[in-house]
Amino acid sequence: MISPHRPADLQHLLGENFMRRRAIAGFSILAGAAALTITLAPAAAADTNDSASRAATVIERATGTANLRSTAVDSPVSGAQVTLPARGDEPITATKGNTTVSLTLPATGAKQQSSTDDTHVFAGNDASVTAAAQATTDGGFRTLFTLNDANASRQQSFTLALPAGATIRQTAEGGLVVFSADGTITGGLETPWAKDADGNAVPTAYTVDGDTVTQTVTPNADTAFPVVADPKWTWGIISGTVYFNKKETAHLAANAAFVGVLFAAAPPPFDAYGILNAANISRVAWNANSDHKCVEVKVPTFLPYEYSGGYCK
């Protein structure tokens, strides 16, 4: 027969039961938290991967994939080798011969894991901006950014590192031509573009301040986000207009041979156009210099014209 507990024994027994229940409850909370952590960690990683995958899809819909070069291929293309960064705060570099250029993305952190082989996606400095990098089959590269929503900053800046003595000129279409220290064309950034989610063009332009290139995108009320924009480096001729200032115009006026050297590095048939038009370019530069104006040269026809204002200083 079970004898009833005395009050002291009952109090002691109840105390033990309470402590046991509290220990079990504590263990359950810890176990639940651990399980939640284990559950959330892969979910967070999956969310990041899904976000990067969606970003790569949006970008490749805007750029296409026909001229993308897999980063698994190490051999140079068109004599140029491109290295894409592992982190967003590291530069994209391209080397051709003895010339190396690099462009740093407006991004931070490591490459997001679900980026495709051809499009490397990084988190931008702005929470509403995604940055990306692509190598292209012409030996150049793209440095892209995506404005994910209407809160994204309209201006994104890139640091452009060029060889010593190189200078930049802007074309009439808004692209940037890079000249080496000896005056030959190295390459440049093609005319800027931006597209919204419906494939519509969005107004955009470059400004240059020292080694910083800033691309400004100007969406309107009808713009569908996300918007993708693309500074693209190429080693070839940038179509448009090359502008020379007063000092450079005087130099062109005084030395027709220099004009031939200036365009000799251009790919065929543009090199021949430049050389054939050297005397005419020098003549127009001489007239412009006499008129206290400057010379501009249309590419790819290499026809020269006088102009004033703007870069003519």
Salt bridges, closest charged atoms under 4 A:
ASP9 OD2 - ARG6 NH2 3.26
GLU16 OE2 - HIS12 NE2 2.95
ASP89 OD1 - ARG87 NE 3.16
ASP138 OD2 - LYS232 NZ 2.87
ASP230 OD2 - ARG142 NE 3.18
GLU248 OE2 - ARG169 NH2 1.78
